[in-house]
Amino acid sequence: MLSCRQNHWFIRKVIWWRAAASIAWSVLLLPVTTALFVVLSRASLFHPIQWISESLSLLCGSYIIFSVLVLTGVILVVGFFNLEYCSVVPSIPCTKMALLGKFLRPYQLVHSLVHCIMGMVVAWCAAVMIGGRYSFLASPCPEEGRGTTHQMCLNEHHFFFLMAGAFIGFSYSLLGVVINMDYVSFHTIQQFKYLRFKGALPLVVKCSAVQSLYYLRNYCIAYFFLGYMPRLWICTAMNLKNSSPIALDTVSGLLDFSLLYHLWITGTFLLVTWHNTMLLFKIYITEMCSFPVQSSFSEEAFQCLPTVLTGRQPVVLKFLALQDLSFLSQYSPSRRQEVFSLSQPGGHPHNWSAICKECLSMISDLTQRLTAYHEVVASNGRAKPLSASSDPKSTTSESSGMEEMAKTPRVSAVFQTPASMFQGSSVPSLHGYQTGPFTPAPDSLFTSPVMKRPMGVQRPFSPWYDSVQSPHVTRRGPKLWTSSTESPLNGSPQASPAHVPSPPSTTHTSGFLSQWVHNRHEQVRNFLAKRVLIMYLFNKLPEASSQALFADTQAHIWALEGLSHLVVASYTEDRFGVVQTSFSSILSSMLNLQEAVDKHFKLPHASSKPVWSSYSLEDTTYKTLRFALRAALKTAIYRITSTFGQHLHAVPMSAEHRKRIQQFMEYKE
């Protein structure tokens, strides 16, 4: 989330101005959409001349002008929330419980409440602009006879409109959580802002009309069963009398086609306005930004591309910098020369070193993340068996590695979103080694004891302390002897207890208590694991772990493209040979990532593509990022091999990598 106290130069000078420009265009488009709404709300096919004349006379009325001013305030509030909650990295829940947790987050509750209120305000403006029986909430009751006092009665049609606006606003907020509406994706093909908006506008109108129909259906069902409760409350609070001849919470009341039509038009008008605001915001935020490679003034060094890439920056700035790197490497020979240039004095390739180091670090982190995921999936909740010939060094290193994984903080996704877009620090997110989407917490309810054992410190007198439970699992405790005196792996008794120091009595007491607590915890876990509802909430969603694993890989795609294009351009443009110093590391990192990606696509659900719907505004780009990464990685390697050809035989690399490179050179991959 973007905090008002954040004072980063890019947020202050670029992001806020872009958001303000998108809101300004949304406000400028508001009179057009309002005029169309007024014309459609007065539709009369059998009296077209009267229809047009009444619509034109109403457009200049005071009610319409006042409503436009109120709707401008609504757009400002919605635009502020777009700026506050949008993210360039999606938040992907891996379980039903995680999805439920997204609904119950405090800022999501605030988002739903505000949009509920804003929807009610839009519905009130729509009712005022339509006029007639929808104009006022209360009206004088019809006289029952002479001498009766005038009493105000509830206008249920106006009240029905207000509740519909609140329902649509609340549904809009909830649907945004389900389909990740706050996710800001970057288009592969750059277009002018006008062309992007023009191309997306028909889809926005069509999807808004369809969504309005679904919301209208759900609202009528909810009002049929529960409509009497808010109606009774408003009558009691405002001392109104309900004198409607036909209540709207009945079948005959809901079969008022004029009311349903006006309500559908209102819902469509509300959704088109809000979706346009979101669309313009995404178009402006993802507009390409050019960073200088180097500057002659030290005061502007923090704005240069190498500094932006390597520093602790907001994630949106990191993404835009990597996007600029990708375009620089392809279409700007003059800026490429600045990347290959040497510093004066000294003659050091600082620009290339910083860019190459950052890209290789990102590729290496992604490779480690994929490798850790594969190890967890391959183990399937069980510790890997060790061979009898394994040396103590390898055992110690593996144990320490598992302990480091256990110390990794557990998060709901690879990135904490939606705060990940405008946070001041992005390096931990982009380079953090996190296994949240696919590894349960060490003390999680459904983590098996076998997985808990290597991930934590063993307690004395626990079932896994100083004993072997299986002939195929070796003890992970400290080894006091050489391999010649170690116990065999066939389940025979261990070394003499005389050599093992006995724990003190306090340790015995604490160990007994911890063992008792552990047993109670296991009993509760086993009991809950047998409940169908609990397992439904905590079972992994299909493809969710894979999508969360590749949620941020748009940055890695740009890093691969930029690095490969720079390497290819160095074949003819690198006069000082700065790229050759890291050529071997670049090829090795790409081949390691290629191997990890190939392994991942052999897993279940990794190769299935999502179904795209033409009646939804859901941005499914993040669901196909793994396919885009695989294609970009393979293209990058082919780009390098086709350019350098037989010269790659002189590059130092391992035998396995040389074999893979040969397959790329022969176009067999």
C-alpha distance (Angstrom), angle and dihedral (degrees) to the residues before:
residue distance angle dihedral
M1 . . .
L2 3.78 . .
S3 3.76 110.7 .
C4 3.77 118.8 -151.7
R5 3.81 87.6 -135.5
Q6 3.80 93.0 58.7
N7 3.78 109.8 110.0
H8 3.79 104.0 -176.3
W9 3.78 112.0 148.2
F10 3.82 94.7 -127.6
I11 3.79 93.8 49.3
R12 3.79 91.1 46.9
K13 3.80 99.0 43.3
V14 3.81 103.2 31.8
I15 3.80 116.2 14.6
W16 3.79 97.6 46.5
W17 3.79 92.5 47.6
R18 3.78 92.1 48.3
A19 3.80 90.9 49.6
A20 3.80 90.2 48.3
A21 3.81 90.7 51.2
S22 3.82 91.7 51.1
I23 3.82 91.4 49.8
A24 3.81 90.7 47.9
W25 3.80 91.5 54.2
S26 3.81 90.2 47.5
V27 3.80 89.4 54.2
L28 3.81 91.3 47.9
L29 3.80 90.2 52.6
L30 3.80 92.0 49.1
P31 3.86 97.0 84.0
V32 3.80 89.8 52.4
T33 3.80 94.3 52.1
T34 3.81 90.6 42.4
A35 3.80 91.4 53.3
L36 3.79 91.2 50.1
F37 3.80 89.8 49.2
V38 3.82 92.3 51.7
V39 3.81 91.7 48.4
L40 3.81 93.8 48.5
S41 3.81 93.4 44.2
R42 3.83 89.6 57.6
A43 3.79 93.9 46.0
S44 3.81 114.1 152.2
L45 3.78 113.7 165.9
F46 3.83 93.6 -173.9
H47 3.82 94.1 52.2
P48 3.82 104.9 37.4
I49 3.82 97.0 159.2
Q50 3.79 92.8 51.2
W51 3.81 89.4 44.7
I52 3.81 93.7 54.8
S53 3.80 95.2 42.0
E54 3.81 93.7 50.4
S55 3.78 91.6 46.7
L56 3.81 92.6 51.4
S57 3.79 92.2 47.9
L58 3.79 91.9 50.3
L59 3.81 94.5 50.3
C60 3.79 90.7 69.6
G61 3.80 94.5 45.0
S62 3.78 124.4 116.3
Y63 3.82 92.5 -118.1
I64 3.79 91.8 59.0
I65 3.80 93.9 47.6
F66 3.80 92.2 48.0
S67 3.81 90.7 47.5
V68 3.81 91.0 52.0
L69 3.80 90.0 53.2
V70 3.79 91.3 50.5
L71 3.81 91.5 47.3
T72 3.80 88.9 51.7
G73 3.79 88.6 60.4
V74 3.81 89.3 49.6
I75 3.82 90.9 53.5
L76 3.81 90.4 50.2
V77 3.81 90.7 54.1
V78 3.82 93.3 45.5
G79 3.81 90.8 47.2
F80 3.80 91.1 51.3
F81 3.80 90.9 52.6
N82 3.80 90.2 48.4
L83 3.78 88.9 55.0
E84 3.79 91.7 45.2
Y85 3.81 99.7 48.0
C86 3.81 108.3 27.6
S87 3.80 119.4 109.7
V88 3.79 137.4 -170.9
V89 3.82 89.9 -144.8
P90 3.82 116.5 57.3
S91 3.78 123.3 -128.5
I92 3.81 105.4 -127.5
P93 3.83 117.3 -171.2
C94 3.79 113.1 -147.6
T95 3.83 96.3 -160.5
K96 3.78 138.0 33.6
M97 3.80 88.2 -111.8
A98 3.80 90.8 55.7
L99 3.81 89.6 50.5
L100 3.79 89.7 50.4
G101 3.78 88.7 49.5
K102 3.81 89.6 56.3
F103 3.79 89.6 58.1
L104 3.80 91.9 50.8
R105 3.79 98.4 49.3
P106 3.82 111.8 121.3
Y107 3.79 96.0 -122.0
Q108 3.81 90.7 46.9
L109 3.79 89.5 54.1
V110 3.80 88.8 51.2
H111 3.81 89.8 48.1
S112 3.81 91.6 52.0
L113 3.81 93.3 46.1
V114 3.80 93.7 49.6
H115 3.80 93.6 47.2
C116 3.79 89.4 47.4
I117 3.81 89.8 55.8
M118 3.81 92.4 43.4
G119 3.81 90.3 50.7
M120 3.79 89.7 53.3
V121 3.81 90.3 50.8
V122 3.82 91.7 50.8
A123 3.81 90.5 48.4
W124 3.81 90.1 51.2
C125 3.81 90.7 51.7
A126 3.80 90.2 48.3
A127 3.81 91.9 50.2
V128 3.81 90.7 50.0
M129 3.82 92.1 48.9
I130 3.82 93.0 48.3
G131 3.80 91.2 47.7
G132 3.78 123.8 178.1
R133 3.78 113.9 87.5
Y134 3.81 91.5 -4.5
S135 3.81 97.0 59.6
F136 3.81 104.4 96.3
L137 3.79 137.2 25.4
A138 3.81 93.4 -139.6
S139 3.79 131.1 30.5
P140 3.78 135.1 172.5
C141 3.76 113.4 -80.6
P142 3.80 116.6 -113.9
E143 3.81 111.3 -95.6
E144 3.77 114.2 -103.1
G145 3.78 94.4 -165.6
R146 3.76 144.8 -36.5
G147 3.72 116.5 -54.7
T148 3.79 94.8 27.4
T149 3.78 116.1 131.9
H150 3.77 118.9 -120.5
Q151 3.81 112.1 -105.3
M152 3.79 127.7 -176.1
C153 3.79 116.3 -115.8
L154 3.76 130.0 -161.3
N155 3.79 116.7 -102.3
E156 3.78 98.0 -141.2
H157 3.81 93.5 -170.0
H158 3.80 90.9 60.9
F159 3.80 90.3 43.6
F160 3.82 89.2 49.6
F161 3.81 88.9 55.3
L162 3.81 93.3 50.4
M163 3.79 93.4 49.9
A164 3.82 90.3 47.2
G165 3.81 90.9 54.1
A166 3.80 91.1 50.2
F167 3.80 90.9 48.0
I168 3.81 93.2 49.5
G169 3.81 91.9 47.9
F170 3.79 91.6 50.3
S171 3.81 92.0 46.3
Y172 3.80 90.3 49.1
S173 3.80 90.3 55.1
L174 3.81 93.9 47.7
L175 3.79 93.4 45.8
G176 3.80 88.6 51.8
V177 3.80 89.0 60.4
V178 3.80 93.7 48.7
I179 3.82 97.1 48.0
N180 3.83 96.8 32.2
M181 3.79 93.2 -116.2
D182 3.81 89.6 171.1
Y183 3.82 90.7 63.1
V184 3.81 112.8 112.2
S185 3.80 111.5 -155.1
F186 3.80 127.4 -168.7
H187 3.78 118.8 -127.5
T188 3.78 117.6 -125.1
I189 3.81 92.5 -142.2
Q190 3.79 114.5 53.4
Q191 3.82 115.6 -134.1
F192 3.77 136.3 172.8
K193 3.78 114.0 -88.8
Y194 3.79 92.6 -116.2
L195 3.80 93.1 53.1
R196 3.81 92.1 48.2
F197 3.79 92.1 50.4
K198 3.80 92.7 44.5
G199 3.80 91.7 50.9
A200 3.81 94.3 48.0
L201 3.83 97.9 42.5
P202 3.86 97.4 81.8
L203 3.80 90.2 50.9
V204 3.81 90.5 49.3
V205 3.81 92.2 52.6
K206 3.80 93.9 45.4
C207 3.79 94.8 46.7
S208 3.81 91.8 45.2
A209 3.80 91.2 53.4
V210 3.80 92.3 48.8
Q211 3.80 93.3 45.5
S212 3.79 89.9 49.1
L213 3.80 89.9 56.5
Y214 3.80 91.7 51.9
Y215 3.79 92.2 46.1
L216 3.83 90.1 48.6
R217 3.80 91.0 52.2
N218 3.78 93.0 49.3
Y219 3.79 92.5 44.8
C220 3.80 93.6 51.5
I221 3.80 90.3 51.4
A222 3.80 91.7 48.5
Y223 3.82 92.6 46.6
F224 3.79 91.6 47.9
F225 3.82 91.3 59.6
L226 3.82 102.7 27.7
G227 3.80 105.7 20.8
Y228 3.79 95.0 101.6
M229 3.83 92.1 65.1
P230 3.84 99.7 62.9
R231 3.81 89.9 36.3
L232 3.78 91.8 54.7
W233 3.79 91.1 45.6
I234 3.81 94.7 51.7
C235 3.81 91.2 46.6
T236 3.79 91.1 51.5
A237 3.79 94.9 43.8
M238 3.83 95.5 47.9
N239 3.82 96.6 32.6
L240 3.77 92.5 -119.5
K241 3.76 129.8 155.5
N242 3.79 122.0 -131.0
S243 3.78 105.6 -136.9
S244 3.79 101.1 154.1
P245 3.80 110.6 144.5
I246 3.80 90.8 -144.3
A247 3.80 118.2 28.8
L248 3.78 115.4 -137.2
D249 3.80 93.3 -135.8
T250 3.79 89.9 73.0
V251 3.78 131.1 81.6
S252 3.80 93.5 -111.2
G253 3.80 91.1 48.3
L254 3.80 93.7 50.7
L255 3.82 92.1 48.7
D256 3.80 90.3 74.9
F257 3.81 99.6 123.0
S258 3.79 94.0 -169.1
L259 3.80 89.8 55.9
L260 3.81 92.1 46.7
Y261 3.81 91.7 49.0
H262 3.78 93.3 50.7
L263 3.78 90.4 46.2
W264 3.81 91.9 50.6
I265 3.82 91.4 49.2
T266 3.81 89.6 49.5
G267 3.81 92.6 50.4
T268 3.78 91.2 48.3
F269 3.82 91.1 49.1
L270 3.82 91.1 50.2
L271 3.80 94.5 47.9
V272 3.81 94.5 44.5
T273 3.80 90.2 52.2
W274 3.79 94.2 49.1
H275 3.80 95.3 41.0
N276 3.80 90.5 50.6
T277 3.79 89.7 52.4
M278 3.80 90.7 51.3
L279 3.81 92.8 44.3
L280 3.79 93.7 51.6
F281 3.79 90.9 46.8
K282 3.81 92.0 53.5
I283 3.80 92.0 46.2
Y284 3.79 92.8 52.6
I285 3.81 96.1 42.0
T286 3.81 93.8 51.2
E287 3.78 94.0 47.5
M288 3.78 109.9 127.5
C289 3.80 116.6 -97.7
S290 3.82 122.6 -158.2
F291 3.81 119.6 -142.9
P292 3.81 123.9 -166.0
V293 3.79 114.2 -114.4
Q294 3.79 92.9 -143.4
S295 3.78 135.9 -1.7
S296 3.77 133.5 -147.8
F297 3.80 91.2 -142.5
S298 3.79 122.0 68.1
E299 3.83 90.7 -147.2
E300 3.81 89.7 67.1
A301 3.80 97.2 44.4
F302 3.82 92.2 101.4
Q303 3.82 89.1 63.8
C304 3.82 94.9 54.8
L305 3.78 119.7 109.8
P306 3.85 98.4 -115.8
T307 3.81 91.2 50.3
V308 3.79 93.1 46.6
L309 3.81 92.1 49.6
T310 3.79 96.5 48.2
G311 3.81 100.1 37.3
R312 3.78 131.9 83.0
Q313 3.78 100.0 -91.2
P314 3.81 138.4 156.8
V315 3.77 111.1 -81.9
V316 3.80 93.6 -117.5
L317 3.81 88.8 56.2
K318 3.81 90.7 49.4
F319 3.79 90.9 51.1
L320 3.80 93.7 48.2
A321 3.82 90.6 47.7
L322 3.81 91.9 52.2
Q323 3.80 89.8 46.9
D324 3.80 88.9 52.8
L325 3.80 89.8 48.7
S326 3.80 90.4 54.3
F327 3.81 92.8 51.2
L328 3.80 92.5 41.7
S329 3.78 91.8 55.4
Q330 3.82 92.1 51.6
Y331 3.80 108.4 35.4
S332 3.82 110.1 20.3
P333 3.84 116.3 70.7
S334 3.80 92.6 171.3
R335 3.79 93.0 55.6
R336 3.79 90.6 44.8
Q337 3.79 88.0 58.2
E338 3.79 88.2 56.1
V339 3.80 89.5 53.2
F340 3.83 91.2 51.7
S341 3.82 94.0 43.4
L342 3.81 125.8 109.1
S343 3.77 125.7 -123.8
Q344 3.79 120.0 -107.0
P345 2.93 120.7 -108.1
G346 3.78 105.1 22.9
G347 3.79 102.0 29.3
H348 3.83 96.7 -123.3
P349 3.84 123.2 150.3
H350 3.81 94.6 -128.7
N351 3.81 95.2 155.9
W352 3.79 95.0 51.4
S353 3.81 93.2 41.4
A354 3.80 93.2 53.2
I355 3.81 94.5 46.2
C356 3.80 94.5 43.6
K357 3.81 93.3 46.2
E358 3.79 92.6 51.3
C359 3.81 94.2 47.5
L360 3.81 93.0 46.8
S361 3.80 90.2 48.0
M362 3.80 91.0 53.9
I363 3.81 92.0 47.7
S364 3.80 91.7 48.1
D365 3.81 92.7 48.9
L366 3.79 91.7 51.2
T367 3.80 90.3 48.6
Q368 3.80 91.3 52.0
R369 3.79 90.7 47.6
L370 3.80 92.0 52.7
T371 3.80 91.8 45.3
A372 3.80 92.0 52.2
Y373 3.80 90.2 49.0
H374 3.80 91.4 51.4
E375 3.80 91.8 49.6
V376 3.79 92.0 52.3
V377 3.80 92.4 47.0
A378 3.81 92.3 45.9
S379 3.79 93.0 49.8
N380 3.83 90.1 49.3
G381 3.77 91.2 -156.3
R382 3.80 95.4 -44.1
A383 3.76 130.5 105.3
K384 3.79 114.5 -109.6
P385 3.82 113.7 -108.4
L386 3.76 118.5 -115.5
S387 3.77 123.1 -137.9
A388 3.78 120.4 -121.6
S389 3.78 90.6 -116.2
S390 3.80 93.9 58.1
D391 3.74 111.3 121.2
P392 3.80 124.4 -129.9
K393 3.80 92.1 -111.0
S394 3.77 93.2 60.3
T395 3.79 90.9 45.1
T396 3.77 91.7 50.9
S397 3.79 93.6 47.1
E398 3.80 92.4 48.6
S399 3.77 91.5 49.1
S400 3.77 92.1 48.9
G401 3.79 90.0 48.6
M402 3.78 91.3 54.1
E403 3.80 89.9 48.2
E404 3.80 89.6 53.3
M405 3.79 89.8 51.6
A406 3.78 89.2 50.5
K407 3.78 90.8 54.0
T408 3.80 91.5 54.0
P409 3.82 108.8 108.5
R410 3.76 114.9 -114.2
V411 3.79 117.6 -121.7
S412 3.77 132.7 177.4
A413 3.79 93.1 -116.8
V414 3.75 140.9 1.7
F415 3.81 88.0 -88.0
Q416 3.74 129.9 29.4
T417 3.78 102.3 -121.5
P418 2.94 152.4 -134.4
A419 3.78 84.7 18.1
S420 3.79 90.7 57.9
M421 3.79 94.6 82.2
F422 3.75 101.2 65.4
Q423 3.79 104.9 18.0
G424 3.73 116.4 130.9
S425 3.78 94.2 -124.0
S426 3.76 121.4 52.9
V427 3.78 103.2 157.2
P428 3.81 95.3 84.3
S429 3.76 89.4 51.5
L430 3.77 96.4 46.9
H431 3.78 96.3 39.9
G432 3.78 103.4 25.2
Y433 3.77 117.4 122.5
Q434 3.78 99.3 -132.6
T435 3.75 128.5 163.0
G436 3.79 97.7 -178.1
P437 3.81 99.2 123.4
F438 3.78 94.1 55.2
T439 3.80 109.5 20.4
P440 3.80 122.3 70.8
A441 3.76 119.1 -137.0
P442 3.80 116.5 -91.6
D443 3.80 90.4 -114.4
S444 3.79 95.6 37.6
L445 3.76 120.0 137.2
F446 3.79 94.2 -116.6
T447 3.77 100.6 37.7
S448 3.76 109.7 119.3
P449 3.82 119.6 -127.0
V450 3.77 89.2 -118.2
M451 3.79 90.7 62.4
K452 3.79 92.4 42.4
R453 3.79 92.5 53.9
P454 3.82 99.6 68.0
M455 3.80 92.8 35.1
G456 3.77 98.4 63.4
V457 3.79 144.8 27.9
Q458 3.78 114.2 -74.4
R459 3.74 116.5 -116.9
P460 3.81 120.9 -134.8
F461 3.79 115.4 -99.8
S462 3.79 91.4 14.2
P463 3.83 117.7 134.6
W464 3.82 90.1 -104.2
Y465 3.79 98.0 45.9
D466 3.82 116.5 106.9
S467 3.79 93.6 -21.3
V468 3.78 140.2 90.8
Q469 3.79 117.1 -130.3
S470 3.79 96.7 -175.8
P471 3.81 133.2 33.3
H472 3.82 87.8 -130.3
V473 3.80 98.4 52.9
T474 3.76 123.1 73.7
R475 3.75 125.6 -147.2
R476 3.82 115.1 -98.3
G477 3.79 95.8 -157.7
P478 3.80 123.4 112.6
K479 3.80 113.9 -67.3
L480 3.79 115.1 -132.4
W481 3.79 98.5 179.2
T482 3.73 140.2 52.2
S483 3.78 122.2 -100.5
S484 3.77 91.5 -93.1
T485 3.80 93.2 63.0
E486 3.78 98.1 38.6
S487 3.75 119.6 114.9
P488 3.80 116.3 -100.2
L489 3.76 123.2 -108.0
N490 3.82 96.5 -117.9
G491 3.78 96.1 89.4
S492 3.81 96.5 -95.4
P493 3.82 119.1 148.8
Q494 3.75 117.4 -74.2
A495 3.76 128.0 -119.5
S496 3.78 119.7 -52.9
P497 3.78 112.5 -71.1
A498 3.78 88.7 -134.7
H499 3.79 89.6 78.2
V500 3.82 94.0 51.4
P501 3.80 114.9 81.4
S502 3.79 111.9 -123.1
P503 3.81 116.0 -123.1
P504 3.77 118.1 -114.0
S505 3.79 122.6 -104.8
T506 3.81 93.2 -99.5
T507 3.77 89.6 55.6
H508 3.79 89.1 49.6
T509 3.80 91.6 53.8
S510 3.78 94.8 46.2
G511 3.79 90.1 45.2
F512 3.79 91.4 52.3
L513 3.81 92.3 49.8
S514 3.77 92.9 46.4
Q515 3.80 90.1 48.5
W516 3.81 90.5 51.0
V517 3.80 91.5 49.7
H518 3.79 89.8 46.8
N519 3.81 91.6 52.6
R520 3.82 92.2 49.1
H521 3.80 89.1 49.0
E522 3.79 91.4 51.7
Q523 3.80 91.5 49.2
V524 3.80 91.9 51.9
R525 3.80 91.1 45.6
N526 3.80 92.8 50.7
F527 3.79 90.9 46.6
L528 3.80 93.9 51.4
A529 3.80 92.3 42.8
K530 3.80 88.9 64.2
R531 3.81 93.1 56.2
V532 3.80 112.3 98.7
L533 3.81 95.3 -146.8
I534 3.79 92.8 50.9
M535 3.78 92.5 50.0
Y536 3.80 90.3 46.9
L537 3.79 90.8 55.2
F538 3.80 96.3 44.3
N539 3.81 101.8 37.7
K540 3.79 115.8 109.1
L541 3.78 116.9 -99.9
P542 3.82 114.7 -122.5
E543 3.80 112.5 -93.2
A544 3.82 91.3 -5.2
S545 3.80 94.5 113.0
S546 3.79 91.6 48.6
Q547 3.80 92.4 47.8
A548 3.80 91.8 48.4
L549 3.80 90.2 48.6
F550 3.82 91.1 57.5
A551 3.81 97.2 34.6
D552 3.81 94.2 115.6
T553 3.80 99.7 34.8
Q554 3.81 94.3 110.9
A555 3.80 85.3 83.1
H556 3.81 90.5 50.4
I557 3.81 90.9 50.0
W558 3.79 90.3 55.9
A559 3.79 90.6 45.6
L560 3.81 90.9 53.0
E561 3.79 92.9 46.6
G562 3.78 94.0 46.5
L563 3.79 94.3 45.7
S564 3.80 94.9 46.7
H565 3.81 94.0 46.6
L566 3.79 91.0 49.1
V567 3.80 90.8 50.2
V568 3.80 90.9 49.7
A569 3.80 92.0 46.9
S570 3.81 90.3 50.4
Y571 3.82 88.7 66.5
T572 3.81 89.0 76.5
E573 3.83 105.7 10.2
D574 3.80 105.8 42.6
R575 3.80 101.7 94.8
F576 3.80 95.1 171.8
G577 3.81 98.9 43.4
V578 3.79 94.8 -123.2
V579 3.80 92.7 147.1
Q580 3.81 93.3 55.6
T581 3.80 91.4 67.2
S582 3.81 91.3 66.9
F583 3.81 100.3 26.7
S584 3.79 93.7 106.8
S585 3.81 93.1 49.6
I586 3.80 91.4 49.9
L587 3.80 93.5 52.6
S588 3.81 92.7 44.8
S589 3.81 92.9 50.2
M590 3.80 92.5 49.1
L591 3.79 93.0 47.8
N592 3.81 92.0 48.2
L593 3.78 90.2 51.3
Q594 3.80 90.1 46.5
E595 3.79 90.4 55.4
A596 3.81 92.1 48.3
V597 3.80 92.6 48.4
D598 3.81 91.9 48.9
K599 3.80 89.8 52.7
H600 3.78 91.2 49.8
F601 3.80 93.8 53.7
K602 3.79 89.5 56.4
L603 3.82 89.6 64.8
P604 3.83 122.2 94.0
H605 3.83 116.7 -87.5
A606 3.80 91.5 11.0
S607 3.80 95.1 103.9
S608 3.80 98.9 42.2
K609 3.79 115.0 106.3
P610 3.83 122.0 -144.8
V611 3.78 121.5 -109.3
W612 3.80 113.3 -110.2
S613 3.80 118.0 -141.5
S614 3.79 121.9 -154.1
Y615 3.83 91.1 -153.6
S616 3.78 97.7 58.9
L617 3.78 133.6 74.4
E618 3.79 91.7 -148.8
D619 3.79 111.6 136.6
T620 3.80 103.8 -135.7
T621 3.80 94.8 179.8
Y622 3.80 92.5 110.2
K623 3.81 90.3 55.2
T624 3.81 91.4 61.7
L625 3.80 99.2 39.6
R626 3.81 91.8 105.0
F627 3.80 90.2 58.3
A628 3.79 91.1 47.0
L629 3.80 90.6 49.8
R630 3.80 92.5 50.6
A631 3.81 91.4 49.7
A632 3.82 93.3 45.4
L633 3.81 92.1 48.3
K634 3.78 94.5 49.4
T635 3.81 90.9 45.0
A636 3.81 91.2 50.6
I637 3.81 92.7 52.8
Y638 3.81 92.2 45.8
R639 3.79 89.5 48.7
I640 3.79 91.1 56.5
T641 3.80 96.8 42.4
S642 3.80 94.1 47.6
T643 3.82 90.7 51.5
F644 3.80 101.0 44.5
G645 3.80 97.7 31.6
Q646 3.81 113.8 167.5
H647 3.81 91.8 4.9
L648 3.81 87.5 79.7
H649 3.80 89.7 74.5
A650 3.81 88.0 72.1
V651 3.84 92.6 55.0
P652 3.84 111.6 99.2
M653 3.80 112.0 -120.7
S654 3.78 139.9 135.9
A655 3.80 122.4 -77.9
E656 3.79 92.3 -110.1
H657 3.79 92.3 52.0
R658 3.78 91.1 46.4
K659 3.78 88.9 54.7
R660 3.80 91.6 51.2
I661 3.79 91.6 47.5
Q662 3.77 89.9 51.9
Q663 3.79 89.9 55.0
F664 3.81 89.9 52.5
M665 3.79 90.7 48.1
E666 3.80 89.1 53.2
Y667 3.83 91.4 45.3
K668 3.79 92.5 -120.6
E669 3.79 97.8 129.5
